[in-house]
Amino acid sequence: MKVHHLNCGSIRVFREPLVCHVLLVETNNGLVLVDTGYGLDDIADPRRRIGPTRTIVRPVLDPDETAARQVERLGFRRDDVRHIVVTHFDADHIGGLSDFPHAAVHTTADEVRGARNPPTWREKSRFRPAQWRHGPRIIEHGAAGEPWRGFAAVKPLDEIAPGFVLIPLPGHTRGHACVAVDAGDHWLLHAGDAFYHPGSIGGGGSVPFVLRAMETLVAFDRGRVRENHARLAAVRARAEPDLTLFSAHDPAAFATLSSGG
């Protein structure tokens, strides 16, 4: 499978420039997106679609950065995107869903519950129903599964294509998940927002205060976020040569991977 690395949303948290790292995967069953970043409808109506968080993350909202426009620039049609796997339902990860209305959307059942039928006030205020008002076909996946690379229970998404794995890792949100993709000679592990900065998982460098504060502020379960840091630090420490781990918002990792490094 050929994998394209896309930045679908330049954002800035105070002085920290970040990206919205999206994967576009070419398979024998059409195109697959992992997350979408912001979409064209977000740009048209940011107040309704993104809400108050736009004043904190300050998205650039450039139409040329949307997955829709980048898919087209690569010579594909939007309808070629058959499946979208999302790490979680925050607006900067699902804003582009409405640009691909015919794609099946895969996520965890817990994430759907927290976003679409929020049991808590924090979740009700966090998620934006406008993001799924177009009526996407959402396929919910349970937490049970098989072990993979030190994770106890993952869900292979064979209905998409061989080589896609959904890894439930709640903490940032109720049903947050990582997504692993077999790129042929190596695996890519898209950790979503399980960590913001590589320093949180032993990747070197100190975590900027604003990112540490933001991660703590928005966490659904802070204790599990810390546990996830430790779990991913263990994955990184094993330094498996055929596994590349990165988060959704790390501009350095995106620069390396998008340039073929």
N, C-alpha and C positions, 0 to 999 in steps of 0.2 A: 504494500500500500504506500502511495506517495502522500507525504504530509506537508502541508503548507502552514507556516506560522504567521498569523495575522495579528496586528494590533488594532483592535476594534474599539478603541476609546482611550485617547490620551487624557489623563486626569492629573490633578495636582492637589495633594493634601498639604496645605500650608506651603512649605518650600520643597516638598518631596514630589518630584515628577514620577508618575507611575503609568503603567500601560494596562490594557485589558487584553490579555494573551488568549487568543482563540486558535484552535486547531481546525484546519480544513483538510479532511482525509478523502483521498480518491480510492474508492473500492469498486469491486465488480458489481456492487449493488447500488451504484450511485454515489453521491457525495454525502459525507457525514461531517457535521460541525460538532466540536466540543466547546460549549458555551457560544454566545453570540456577541457579547459586548453590547454597546448601544446600537439602536437601529434608527431607520429613517423617521419612524413615527415619534421617537424620542426627540429628534431634532425639531420636528414640526410642533410639538407640544410638550416641552420639558417640564412645565409646572405640573401638569396632570400626570404625566408618565413617570417622571423621576421623583418629583416631590422635593421636600426641603433638603434632602441630602445633597442636592446639586450645589447648594451654597457652600458645602464643606469639601466635596471632592472636585468641584469646578471642572466638569468635563468640557473638552474643547467642542464636542458635537460637530465634527466635520463630516459631511456626507461621504467624502472620499474614504474615511476610515471605517465606514460601516461594512459589515460582512457582505451585505447585498452588493455593494459597489465593487468590493474586492473580488467576489466570486465572478462577477461579470467581467472584470478586467482580466481575469485569468482565462477567459474564453468560454465560461460555462453560463448556463441559465440558472436563475434562482430555483426553478422547478427541479433542477438536477440534484438539489439537496433533499435527500429522502429521509434522513434521520438527524436529530439534534440531541446530543447528550449534555445535560446541564449539571454543573456541580451544585448549584443552589439557585434560589429564586430572587436574589437581590437584582435590582434593575440593571446594574452594570454587567450582569451576566446573562440576562434574558431579554434585554431590550430589543434585540433583533428578531425575536421569534415571529412577530407579525410580518416581517419581510419574507418569511418562508412558510406561508399558511398551510401548505400541503404536507409539510414534514411531520413525521411522528416525533414527539418529544419524550425523551427518556429521563427519569429521575427516580428518587426514592419515594416510597409511599409516605414516609415521615415528612419529607419536604413538602409534598402536596398538602398534607394535613396542616402543617404549620403556616403555609402561605394562603391556601384557598379556603380553609376552615379554621382560622387561627384560634387556638384555645386560650391564648394569653393576650393581654392588651399590648404588650411590646411587639408581638408578632403582627397584630392587627395594624399597628401604626408603622411597621417596618415595610411591609410588602404593598405593591401597587397593583390592584386588580385590573387596572387599565392594560397591564402588560399581557394579560391572557383573555381580554374581552373579545378578541377575534375568534375564540373557540378552538384552540389547537387540540389535536388528538394527543393526550398525555398518557403515556404508558408508565404505570407505577411498578417499581421493583421493591421486593421485600429485602430484609436484612440478611436472611439465611442464604448460605452459599457454601463455597469451598475455599480452602486456604490458598493463598497466593503470596509469595515473596514476604512471608512473615505476617501477613494480614490473615486473621482467622476466618473471615467469611466474606467472600467477594462474589459478585454476580457477573459471570460471562454473558455478554450481550450477543449471543450467536445469531439472534434474529436479525441483527444489523449486518454483521459479517464476522468471521473469525478474527480474533485479535482485539476485541474491545472488552474491557473489564470495568465494571462499576464497583467502587470500593467505598462503602458507607463509612464516613468519618465525621459523625455529628459533633458539634461544639460551636462552630461559627454560626450555624443555624441548626434547627432541630433535625433536619435530614440531609445535611451537607454530605457530599461525596467527592472522592477523587476519581479520576478517570485514567485508566491505563490504555495505551494504544500500541499495538505491535507494528513498528515501522519497518520491519523486515530484518535488518541486522541488529536492531536494538529496540528496547521498549521506551516509550515516553510516559512518564507518570505526571499528569497534570493534577496538581494538588489543590486547585481552586484557591479558596481563601483559608485553607487549613493552616497556612502561615503566610505572613506578608513579606518578611525580609529573611534572607538566608541565614542571618545571624541568629535567628530564633531556633534554628535546627543545627547549629554548629558549623554553619557555612562560612564563617569568618566575618569580621566587621561587627561593629556594635549596631544594635537596632536603634534607629532614630526615635527619639522620644515621641514624636507625633504619631508614628506608626504603631508603637507599643501602646500608646494611649487609645488610639482608634480601635485597635484590635480588641482591647479590653472592653471598651465602651459598647461595641456592637455585638459582642459575643452572646449567644444564647445561653451557653454554659461555659463559664470561664475555666472551671476545673478541667473539663474535657478538652478545651483548647490547649491547656498546658500538657495534658496527657498526649494529645496529638503531636505536639512539638517533640516530645520525647520519643514517640514512636517513629516519626519521620526522621529524627536525628539518628536513630538506630539504623534506619534504611540507608541514610546517607553514609553513615560510618562504615557500613559493609562495602561500600565503593564497588558495587557490582558493575563490571565493565559494560554490560549490555543494558543498563538501566539509567535513564536520565530523569532526575527529579527537579521540578520547578513549580513555582506558584503562579497565580494568575496575574499578579501586579508587579512583578520584578522586572524592571527595565533592562538590567544587565543580562539576565538570563534570556530575555526575549531577543536582545541584540545578538547574543552569541548564537542562539538556535536559528534565528531567521536568516543569519548570514551563512548558515551551513556549518557552524562550529560545534 
